[in-house]
Structure formats: C-alpha cells, structure tokens
C-alpha cells in the first residue's frame, strides 16, 4: 500500500516530460507527385496537432504527439523506442511496434488521395475548432482587392480598405504567424497575382516553414480527426 501511495505521488510531483513546445515541419517526396508536408504543433500540455498537406488535421494525445515529433525529426526507430519506453514505462519492443504502427498510418494518409481517416483508419471525427487552440490552423492573407481586367468592378470589396499593406508589413505578419505556430498561409484577394511582390512573399512564407497556397477561390474543408497512441 505504501509503495502504491509513493508511486501515486511520484506521478503527481514528477509528471511525464513532454517534447518541446513549438512547431516542426517535415517535407517528403512522393513518387511522380508534388512533395508532401507535415506540420506538427506541440501544445503546452503535451498534446499536438498534425496537419498533413493542409487537407487533414489530426488532434494527437501526448503519446501520439511524441511519435509525431520523432517522425518529423527523423529520429531512428530504435532511439525513438528507447526514449518512449523510458518516458512512459513501457517495453522498448512495444514502443517500437507502436511507433511503426503510427508511422504506417501517417504514410497511408500521405500517399492515399482524399482518404477519410475516420472511415479507413479507425480514428474519431471532431468538429473543426471544437477544441481550445493556442493559434489558428490557417491564416488567409487578402493581399489586394485589385481584380483582373475582365472582372466586374464590384467583384472585390474595395470600399473596405483605404490602402494595401506594404511588403514589409506583410513580412511582419508572416513572422508573427510563424512565431505563434500557424502552419498554413493562403494568399488571396482580389487577384493576388497582381501584386508584384507575390514571389517575395511566397519565398518568405516558405522560409518561415509555412505551407503556402496562392488561391482566390473556395478551398475544400479539411478532414479533422483524433489520433491516439497508447
């Protein structure tokens, strides 16, 4: 009994240390297709959000967040298993198997077009923004309300703004969004390609490890699911 009481207080006074809070990225190749990108955001409580190509959002428990962190950091499986085993008091063999299962499910999502993780990978669906977030999933930047020559003059709400933001002002916004952990930036308008500095803004965005899109049209709603590991 005294041993169990001691173990209880050890858990309370010495909680499991989580991976460092922050944003982490991995860009990988797909044969014959555009590269894919994983964006992991680790929250202060040790849980995480993994965004796959801006189309699938996975809400991770602490253990799954640990596995995702080591996946994007290219930690060797044996080292990952050792660290997880020490952290969660499980066997290295079990930790390595769980990491392999986690990696296989992520690879399935990456390499299978428009796969619903709830239907095919036994995950739980969650409504977008139904959980408290440290920062949004995405930042939409209306660079300009100019429109192309064949568009109607009232196609963009030009009466709402007195001027466009400068390149340096957008740089400051992109720096801020990166620092708070927003992984996905969309440049829209109006017609964003009318901005002469659009290539510079895209370069800045990618340099800050954002996933970047240039789009003035409606985007598909991403899948949201919960992924848990033991």
N, C-alpha and C positions, 0 to 999 in steps of 0.2 A: 504493500500500500504506500509506504513512504517513498519507494522508488517511483511509483506512478505519479505521486504528487510532485516529486522532484522533476520528472520529465515534463509534467504539465507546465511548471513554472519556467523550465528551460525554453519551451516553445514560446511562452509569453514574453520573456525577457530577452531571448535571443532568436527573433524571428528569422525565417529564411531570407538570406540576402538576395535581392533581385538583380537582374542585369541593369547596366547603367541607363538611366532615363535619357531619352533622346530619339533622334530619327536616323534610320540606317537604310541604305539602298543597295540593291544588287541588280545589275543588268546582265542578262544572259542571252545566248544565241538560240534561235530556233531554226532548224534546217529549212532553207528555202523561204523563210518568212522574216518579218521585221523582228528585231530583238525584243525581248520582254523585260519588264522591270518590276521588281518587288520593292515596295516601300513599307518599312516597319517603323511604327511609332510606339515606343515604350512609355507607358504612363507611370506616374509616381508610385502607384500601388502595385506595380509589377505586372499588371495586365498589359495587353498590347492590341494594336490594330495593324493588320497586314493588308495592304492594298495591292492587288495584282492587276497591272495594266489598266488601272483606273476603272475596271469593269467588275471586279469582285472585291468586297470588303469583308475581311474575316475579323471577328472580335475574339481575341485569344485570352484564355486563362493564363495564370503565371507560368505553368509548366510549358504550355504551347508557345508562350512568348519567349521562354528560354530557348526552345528548339529553333524558333524562327530567327532569333538573334544569332545563334551559331551557324544557321544555314546561310544567312546573308554575309556573315563574317568569314565564311569559308573555313570554319573550324573543322579539323578532321573528325570523322565519326567516333574514333576511339577516344579522342580527347574530349569531345562533347559528352560521350557516355560517362567518362570519369568525372567530369565536372557536375553533371546532373546527378550521378549516383551519390557524390559527396553532399550535394546541396539538399537532396530530397530523401536521403537514406534509403535508396533502392539499390538493387544489384546492378553492376555495370552492364551485364548481359541484357537485363530488362530495359535499362536506359537506352542502350544501343538499338534494341529492337523497336522501341517506341520512336526513337529519332528516325529510323529507317521508314517506319510507317508514316510519320509526319511528312518526311521528305517526299515519299511516293504520292501522297495526297496533293501536296503542293504542285508537284510536277504534272499530275493529272490535270489540275486546274490550268496550269500554264500552257500545256500542249494540246488541250482539247477545246475546240472553238465553242463558245457560248454554252458552257457546261453549268448547269444549276447545281451548286454544291449541296443543297438540301436534298434534292431528289436522288443524286447519284453518289454522294459521299457521306450520307447519314449525318449531316450537320443540322443545326437548328436555325430556322429563319428568324431574323429580328428586323423590326421596322427601322428604317433609317432615322437617326437622331433620337431614338428611343432611350438611349443611354447618355449619361453625362459625359461630355467631351472636353478635353483640355483645349482643343483647337478644331476648326472645321476640317472636313475631308478635302475640300477643294476651294480654290479662290478663282472667281471669274473676274477678269480684268477687261472692262469696256474701254479699250484704248482710244477709240474715236467714234464719233457719231456721223462721220462722213460716210457717204454711200457712193456706189459706183454710178457712172453717168446714166445708165438706163433704168435706175431705180426712181421711184416716186420721191419727191422732196420731203414728204412727211413719213418716209419709211423708218426714220430713226428719230427719237425724241430729243432733237437738238435744243428745244426750249428749256431743257432741264439743266443745261450746263452753260457756263459763260466762257470756259476755255478748256482745252485739253491739257492733261498733265504732261510735264516735260519728261524727257528720257531719264534725267537724274531723279525726278520724283518717283517714277516707276521703279527705278533701281532700289530706292529706299523701301518701297512697298514690298518688293521681292525679297530683299534682305530680311525684313521684318517677318514676312510669311514663313521664310525658311527657319528663322530662329524660334518660332513658336511651334514648328512641326507640321505645317500644311504641306502635304506631299505633291499636290496636283494643282497646276495652274492652267487656266484656259484663257486665251486671248480672244476677245470677241469685240463686237461693235454694235452698230455700223459695220463697216468693212475694214477689218484690222490690217489687211494688206496694203491699204493706202498710207499707213504710217511708214515713213522712210526708215525709222529706227527699229522696225519689227525684227529684222535679223539680229540686231544687237540685244534686244530684249529676250529673244529666244535663247541666244547664247548665254546671257546672264542667268536665265532661268535654269538651263541645263547645268551650268556651272555650280549652281546652288543645290544641285541634286534633286530638283523638282522633276516630275513628269509633266511635259508641256504639250498642250494642244492649241492649234490655231483654228478656231471654229466660230462661225456666225450663225450656226443652225442648232436645232434641238439635238441633244445628246441622249443616248439610251440611259435608262436608270440602272445603276449597278446592282448586282446581287449583294445582299447583306446576310451574313451567316455567322453563327457562333462555332468556334472550333476549340475543343478541349483535349488536353492530354492528361494522363494520369498524374 
